[in-house]
């Protein structure tokens, strides 16, 4: 695939998709979709607002009530969901190119990770939906108590810009498989693949009105969706600040269910008895610099036992040049562009705060590839970080690693847990007792032992504390998008 040539030739449709049709925003407004690779405008995108949200929700409600999708047998929905997943793979090169041009990640990962993961997620929930059984309660013989799952109705979904396809799939797949209608609001920073997914869903056989996509800004499109009185559930992935607002809006409106997967400042703890120091270094560096550090679960706080810190840092700094940003359209590139100038400036401000507050900058810390007109930041490593520093406390969402040393296991656990977040964590040790004990003590939704960021659709993803409410992935996700109903049947036995 000649990616530079194809990228110049691609045409994009930025119109919303409501009730099975592409539409301009009712007010006619648009916003520019700008590639962080080189600053060029890819297309103009519909700037949806309240009237468009109302239309999308009404379309979803009509589809739900006439049961064109919700009334199908689970096996029938399964067949369509599998076709939907197949459509993603059939258009994999197109989707990967859209993702890379839109938000700057390397084409290598857009194709191998994002498209494949999204398709696998949609397929998995399609396969799962006709294998979930309802229950009969163990009541007395004078009653039959049926416990059934029912779709909620209209599900609003708001997703971030860092993994547009994957984050959308994690929510729309279980919601659609369960029989709901969905109104998806993608990030204004990366709306293109969401709009294409909705077209592919229609081609796969998901009926018009069941899956609608309304691009726009948070206050103009996201807030009306979260506040809408005819939306039964809202699923959100994004910042903790906005997640709190989502919960408030849910309460202010119709008390809709609100599920939020939020920020993180994940600790990665490496003990001197780590079974493979090179592997630990590669995981620490690779996981924080993957996706340009724009990952909520990135292990941005690295705790290294003092006796091995020097050699650990030497190896980490030696690996860092491999992650210098390059053209995301080059299949050899492993670190691309920051999503936009606003986020790039945010990352660079955190780097400056680290210097000002006294951390030792070991590598990087500068804007890169300035001649391209794009948004690039060098991989950055700080040592000597103290707990009160901003780079230790606040989510940066960029390729910045903060390294601290420790000598006491109990103290490092205390420091690891001293965060408002609790999304992921890791511990590296060959001592199985230490591994189990610390894993239990860490307040995080996922704790890795002698690894980081290994993953599978079969396991739940979500966090403790201000990292959110609810879990994406696994069968547990169905709990978010279904209501549990009890039907109590009185039995007057004739015998």
KABEL-V689117 format. One record per run of one state. SS is the DSSP state (alpha for helix, beta for strand, coil for the rest). FROM is the first residue (numbers start at 1). LEN is the number of residues. If there is no record, write none. Layout:
ss=SS from=FROM len=LEN
ss=SS from=FROM len=LEN
//
This chain:
ss=coil from=1 len=2
ss=alpha from=3 len=7
ss=coil from=10 len=6
ss=beta from=16 len=3
ss=coil from=19 len=2
ss=beta from=21 len=3
ss=coil from=24 len=6
ss=beta from=30 len=5
ss=coil from=35 len=6
ss=beta from=41 len=6
ss=coil from=47 len=3
ss=alpha from=50 len=16
ss=coil from=66 len=8
ss=alpha from=74 len=17
ss=coil from=91 len=1
ss=alpha from=92 len=12
ss=coil from=104 len=3
ss=alpha from=107 len=25
ss=coil from=132 len=3
ss=beta from=135 len=2
ss=coil from=137 len=6
ss=beta from=143 len=9
ss=coil from=152 len=2
ss=beta from=154 len=5
ss=coil from=159 len=5
ss=alpha from=164 len=14
ss=coil from=178 len=3
ss=beta from=181 len=5
ss=coil from=186 len=6
ss=alpha from=192 len=13
ss=coil from=205 len=6
ss=beta from=211 len=3
ss=coil from=214 len=4
ss=alpha from=218 len=10
ss=coil from=228 len=5
ss=beta from=233 len=5
ss=coil from=238 len=2
ss=alpha from=240 len=13
ss=coil from=253 len=4
ss=beta from=257 len=5
ss=coil from=262 len=5
ss=beta from=267 len=4
ss=coil from=271 len=6
ss=alpha from=277 len=17
ss=coil from=294 len=7
ss=beta from=301 len=5
ss=alpha from=306 len=18
ss=coil from=324 len=17
ss=alpha from=341 len=16
ss=coil from=357 len=3
ss=beta from=360 len=4
ss=coil from=364 len=3
ss=beta from=367 len=2
ss=coil from=369 len=1
ss=alpha from=370 len=3
ss=coil from=373 len=3
ss=beta from=376 len=2
ss=coil from=378 len=2
ss=beta from=380 len=4
ss=coil from=384 len=6
ss=alpha from=390 len=4
ss=coil from=394 len=6
ss=beta from=400 len=7
ss=coil from=407 len=2
ss=alpha from=409 len=9
ss=coil from=418 len=3
ss=beta from=421 len=2
ss=coil from=423 len=1
ss=beta from=424 len=5
ss=coil from=429 len=3
ss=alpha from=432 len=10
ss=coil from=442 len=4
ss=beta from=446 len=4
ss=coil from=450 len=11
ss=beta from=461 len=1
ss=coil from=462 len=2
ss=beta from=464 len=2
ss=coil from=466 len=2
ss=beta from=468 len=2
ss=coil from=470 len=2
ss=beta from=472 len=1
ss=coil from=473 len=2
ss=alpha from=475 len=5
ss=coil from=480 len=2
ss=beta from=482 len=9
ss=coil from=491 len=5
//
